[in-house]
Amino acid sequence: MTEFTHQNKIPKFLVIYADFNEFDRKKFQKLALSTYFNNKRNHKSLIIEINKLIKKNQGSAGLKITDYLSEKTGLSKRALWNRFSELTRIAEYFLIINEIESDEITYKKLLLDSLRKRKLSSIIELQKVKALTLAGNSKIDLNSYYNLHAIFENISNNYSEMNKFDESVKFYTLHSEYSVLQFLMLLFKQALELELQKINNIVTDFPLAKEVLNNLNYIELLNNIRPLYPKLIVPVEIYYCLYLSFKENQNEKHYHQAKKIFLKNKELFAQAFKNDIYQALRDYCIDKTNKGEGKFYKEIFDLNNRIMDEGLFKGHYVVNSRTNNFRNFIFAALRLEEYEWIRKFIDIYSKELPPDMREDEINLSTGILSLYEKKYEQALGYLGKVRRKRYLQYLDTSVYKLIIFYETDDIEESYKESARLKNYMLQHSDIPAYLKGSYKRFIKKFELLLKLKGEPERTDIEMFIDEMEKIKNIGLGRWLYDKGAELLRGKK
């Protein structure tokens, strides 16, 4: 609900609540109205008014939410902010409860922790069978080994207190093995993250992780662990291969090995873990395409289809504040001219987008598709419908309008749109610096292209092409390069 303002501060509760889907809101309301949580206050009327605002598509820009809700509920502003504070606390409990409900291992781990603190040995013994069954049947996630080793530790300690030392040692051994596997998994995941940050020109360092990596014979270590725990070592090996795929980028065997191990064992993994691995595989392919290796567009397209076939493309994996996976899924298909696939994708998966941005994303994506199909008037029509509430929508809509104006020789509109885009970026400090920089570079090259189109000199065009050669495989650099090449052909 970022369009509401009150002293330039949005109540934390509204930020959390606006992110809930309709099902979450109904569950939350039951919790918020429970006497256990609400301090005998009735939040019903306030929640009803907030729901009305959400249904009205977040209201009008500049509306002071405290003034509006104070008037509707009869609460003073101080009382209203006190209510927001209470609702924030309830919302935090709600998020934790939701997380535990969807993660049985975490639930069992916390339960055994509580039972151990209360010295309830007989109850722990009853819970042991359920916990071990869960351990054997659970899907592997990033934190599952951590929770499992804690469960084994609790059972071990309980047996120790019961003077059953053989059983205690057996479970403490499992605790030890799982904790080491968790350590290795996180170590290689951190190593992978470090390599990814290097690609994105983020200056960082993980000194302790690097120290371990530099002094550990992990190849021999993995070879020794593999025959002992062939199933449990799988996620460790996947992260290790992904780390090497970025560290030794030219050696594609590491990427293909990571993909092979993952796809062969994917039924072992929880959905969130699958998404993490798929994203790392996609990141490698994207990096390769940026370096001019076009064959990896097919790899990206294949990974995208696998993600959708497995029902992973939903919720926060579709769109978030810093990127837009919905349109990212389209770009590889555009390169492969899979236009019919894109139409079906927009029709089916736009339903996963948040309602307040769905129509804009449909129009923007359809406009981009129409542009690639060279249906410029149709493309401009779709782009004109985008309300551009979010900076990513504004930036991309403007850039694709610029391309259309160039292709249709509308030089005047090209300069006008370019000026609007520069002014927008100047006025919006919320746009990340790295993102703003890339759009500024595009505008600079685009305006140079416009100048060359109006008064082309062969040497200037050749210099432009040479400059675009460096970025022709990154984003819209290919379009700039191709337009320069067209101008050069026109000079012959």
Salt bridges, closest charged atoms under 4 A:
GLU3 OE2 - LYS389 NZ 3.88
ASP19 OD2 - HIS316 NE2 3.34
GLU22 OE2 - LYS26 NZ 3.97
GLU49 OE2 - LYS52 NZ 3.49
ASP67 OD1 - LYS77 NZ 2.61
GLU86 OE2 - ARG41 NE 2.62
GLU86 OE1 - HIS43 NE2 3.48
GLU101 OE1 - LYS27 NZ 3.06
ASP113 OD2 - LYS109 NZ 3.27
GLU125 OE2 - LYS128 NZ 3.50
GLU161 OE2 - ARG116 NH1 2.61
GLU161 OE2 - LYS119 NZ 3.94
GLU167 OE1 - LYS170 NZ 3.50
GLU195 OE2 - LYS198 NZ 3.32
ASP205 OD1 - LYS210 NZ 3.30
GLU237 OE1 - ARG226 NH2 2.57
GLU248 OE1 - HIS254 NE2 2.85
GLU252 OE2 - LYS288 NZ 3.94
GLU252 OE1 - LYS295 NZ 3.25
ASP287 OD2 - LYS291 NZ 3.14
GLU293 OE2 - LYS288 NZ 3.06
GLU299 OE1 - LYS259 NZ 3.00
ASP302 OD2 - LYS259 NZ 3.28
ASP302 OD2 - ARG306 NE 3.20
GLU310 OE2 - LYS266 NZ 3.00
GLU310 OE1 - LYS274 NZ 3.46
GLU340 OE1 - ARG343 NE 3.35
ASP356 OD2 - ARG390 NH2 2.72
ASP360 OD2 - ARG387 NE 3.12
GLU361 OE1 - ARG327 NE 2.94
GLU373 OE2 - ARG343 NH2 3.04
GLU373 OE1 - LYS375 NZ 3.67
ASP396 OD2 - ARG327 NH1 2.24
GLU407 OE2 - LYS483 NZ 3.04
ASP409 OD1 - LYS453 NZ 2.42
GLU412 OE2 - LYS416 NZ 3.33
GLU413 OE2 - LYS416 NZ 3.92
GLU413 OE1 - ARG420 NH2 3.66
GLU417 OE2 - ARG388 NH1 3.54
GLU417 OE1 - ARG420 NH2 2.77
GLU447 OE2 - LYS422 NZ 3.01
GLU462 OE2 - ARG458 NE 3.23
GLU467 OE2 - LYS445 NZ 2.12
GLU469 OE2 - LYS472 NZ 3.15
ASP482 OD1 - ARG478 NH1 3.64
GLU486 OE2 - LYS483 NZ 2.80
